Amino acid sequence: MPRFSHARVCTKDDGSLFSDADLAVQNALPDILSAIFPAPLLGEEMPASAQRQLWEDCQNGETPLWIADLLLTAPLTLLTDSPGSPFLLH
């Protein structure tokens, strides 16, 4: 695991850890997901204030929302106001 031995690890405000690999995946996902359905991504590595704003916009019906959390059963979830939402990618 050569990447593991060189990963830069940081601490989030809540004390949990994340690596540069986590950020790389989160930064790549919006382009990939927009090919499936155009919506902003709420990622677990984002600052809490950005997460809160995206969540509020989604709840107010202003925008659909992709949610990425690799610890969930469905690591990628799309929330929309359309029938069939949420859309889960496993």
LUMVO-609274 format. One line per 3 residues: their letters; for each residue x, y, z of N, C-alpha, C. Coordinates in steps of 0.02 Angstrom, whole numbers. Layout:
# LUMVO-609274
a) X/Y/Z/X/Y/Z/X/Y/Z; ...
This chain:
# LUMVO-609274
mpr) 41/-59/0/0/0/0/44/62/0; 75/78/-55/120/135/-57/84/201/-42; 23/210/-67/-13/274/-55/-27/284/19
fsh) -45/230/54/-60/235/125/-2/263/165; 58/242/149/116/265/188/133/338/175; 104/368/123/119/438/107/58/483/112
arv) 2/457/135/-60/497/139/-53/552/191; -77/610/173/-80/665/220/-147/661/256; -145/659/323/-206/652/363/-217/716/401
ctk) -280/739/401/-299/800/437/-357/784/484; -370/831/528/-424/823/577/-479/874/561; -542/850/559/-599/893/549/-617/927/615
ddg) -661/976/612/-682/1013/672/-711/966/725; -743/911/703/-774/865/751/-724/815/780; -660/819/759/-609/775/784/-597/713/742
slf) -640/700/693/-629/642/650/-574/657/599; -547/603/571/-490/610/525/-513/604/452; -477/635/407/-486/626/336/-418/633/302
sda) -412/603/243/-348/605/208/-354/642/142; -297/654/111/-297/686/45/-332/641/-5; -332/575/6/-368/529/-39/-443/540/-32
dla) -467/551/29/-539/566/39/-558/629/0; -516/680/4/-530/742/-32/-528/732/-108; -481/691/-132/-476/679/-204/-540/646/-230
vqn) -566/598/-193/-628/564/-214/-685/614/-213; -691/652/-159/-745/701/-153/-741/753/-209; -682/773/-229/-674/822/-282/-690/793/-351
alp) -680/728/-360/-694/696/-424/-768/679/-433; -803/667/-379/-873/644/-383/-921/691/-420; -918/758/-411/-967/800/-445/-969/791/-520
dil) -912/785/-552/-911/775/-625/-941/708/-644; -925/657/-605/-950/590/-619/-1026/587/-609; -1049/614/-552/-1120/611/-536/-1163/654/-581
sai) -1136/710/-605/-1175/754/-648/-1193/719/-714; -1154/669/-733/-1171/630/-793/-1233/587/-781; -1247/571/-718/-1306/531/-701/-1366/577/-688
fpa) -1355/629/-649/-1407/678/-633/-1372/741/-608; -1386/799/-639/-1353/861/-619/-1380/887/-552; -1338/885/-502/-1356/910/-436/-1292/922/-397
pll) -1292/969/-350/-1232/979/-309/-1220/919/-263; -1158/913/-240/-1138/858/-196/-1127/884/-125; -1160/852/-78/-1146/863/-7/-1099/807/14
gee) -1036/823/25/-986/774/43/-968/777/116; -949/720/143/-935/717/214/-872/755/234; -829/772/186/-768/809/202/-777/885/194
mpa) -836/907/175/-849/978/167/-854/1012/235; -841/1077/239/-852/1112/302/-927/1108/321; -940/1106/385/-1009/1100/410/-1054/1155/383
saq) -1028/1216/376/-1069/1271/352/-1091/1260/280; -1047/1232/238/-1066/1217/169/-1116/1160/166; -1106/1109/209/-1154/1054/212/-1224/1080/232
rql) -1225/1122/283/-1288/1150/308/-1325/1189/254; -1288/1230/216/-1319/1271/164/-1348/1227/108; -1310/1177/86/-1335/1132/35/-1396/1094/59
wed) -1395/1071/122/-1452/1034/150/-1513/1079/153; -1505/1140/176/-1562/1187/180/-1590/1202/111; -1547/1212/62/-1570/1224/-6/-1610/1165/-32
cqn) -1588/1105/-17/-1624/1045/-38/-1691/1040/-2; -1691/1051/63/-1753/1046/101/-1804/1099/81; -1780/1156/58/-1825/1210/36/-1848/1199/-36
get) -1827/1145/-67/-1847/1130/-135/-1810/1169/-188; -1755/1202/-169/-1718/1243/-217/-1674/1202/-263; -1652/1144/-240/-1607/1103/-281/-1609/1031/-258
plw) -1601/984/-306/-1590/915/-284/-1520/911/-254; -1503/855/-226/-1439/851/-189/-1412/779/-190; -1349/773/-210/-1313/710/-201/-1282/712/-131
iad) -1284/656/-96/-1253/651/-30/-1203/593/-33; -1141/606/-17/-1089/555/-17/-1065/543/54; -1075/482/78/-1051/462/143/-1035/388/140
lll) -973/371/137/-953/302/125/-969/255/183; -990/282/240/-1008/239/296/-1082/219/294; -1121/250/251/-1191/233/246/-1200/169/206
tap) -1259/138/213/-1275/78/175/-1272/94/100; -1301/151/81/-1298/174/11/-1252/234/10; -1189/225/-9/-1140/278/-2/-1155/340/-45
ltl) -1194/333/-99/-1212/390/-139/-1288/393/-144; -1318/448/-123/-1390/456/-122/-1408/521/-157; -1460/519/-199/-1484/579/-233/-1553/596/-204
ltd) -1560/655/-175/-1624/678/-150/-1653/728/-199; -1714/716/-222/-1750/763/-266/-1821/767/-242; -1859/813/-272/-1930/818/-255/-1973/778/-304
spg) -1940/738/-347/-1976/699/-397/-1993/630/-370; -2044/597/-401/-2060/529/-381/-1999/483/-389; -1993/437/-343/-1936/391/-345/-1876/415/-306
spf) -1878/474/-277/-1823/499/-237/-1830/470/-166; -1778/451/-132/-1708/459/-152/-1685/404/-201; -1636/422/-240/-1605/377/-288/-1539/355/-256
llh) -1531/290/-247/-1472/265/-212/-1425/229/-259; -1361/244/-255/-1310/208/-292/-1269/168/-242; -1264/104/-252/-1225/61/-206/-1158/45/-236
